[in-house]
Amino acid sequence: MPIRKKTNKNPPVMSHEFIIQNHADIVSCVAMVFLLGLMFEVSW
């Protein structure tokens, strides 16, 4: 499968291209949820 140079701006959410383009956003959201969970765990 040849690599396409032009990709659409909003690929489908669960596609490989979406993860490649937005992996930093996904990782930061997961890290924030994890830290919030730790903070609530400590406060109980």
C-alpha positions as CSV (number, residue, x, y, z in Angstrom):
1,M,0.0,0.0,0.0
2,P,1.7,3.3,-1.1
3,I,1.9,6.1,1.4
4,R,-0.5,8.9,0.6
5,K,1.0,12.3,0.7
6,K,-2.3,14.1,1.1
7,T,-4.4,12.9,4.0
8,N,-7.8,14.3,5.0
9,K,-7.7,16.8,7.8
10,N,-10.1,14.8,10.1
11,P,-9.5,11.0,9.6
12,P,-11.9,8.6,11.3
13,V,-11.5,8.5,15.1
14,M,-10.2,4.9,15.5
15,S,-7.9,4.9,12.4
16,H,-4.2,4.6,12.4
17,E,-3.7,8.1,10.9
18,F,-5.7,9.7,13.7
19,I,-3.5,8.1,16.3
20,I,-0.4,9.1,14.5
21,Q,-1.6,12.7,14.2
22,N,-3.0,13.0,17.8
23,H,-0.8,10.7,19.9
24,A,0.5,13.5,22.0
25,D,-3.0,14.7,22.8
26,I,-4.1,11.1,23.7
27,V,-1.1,10.6,25.9
28,S,-1.6,13.9,27.7
29,C,-5.3,13.2,28.3
30,V,-4.5,9.7,29.7
31,A,-1.8,11.2,32.0
32,M,-4.2,13.9,33.3
33,V,-6.9,11.3,34.1
34,F,-4.3,9.2,35.9
35,L,-3.0,12.1,38.0
36,L,-6.6,13.1,38.9
37,G,-7.3,9.6,40.0
38,L,-4.2,9.6,42.2
39,M,-5.2,12.9,43.7
40,F,-8.7,11.7,44.6
41,E,-7.3,8.4,45.9
42,V,-5.0,10.4,48.3
43,S,-7.8,12.7,49.4
44,W,-10.2,10.0,50.5
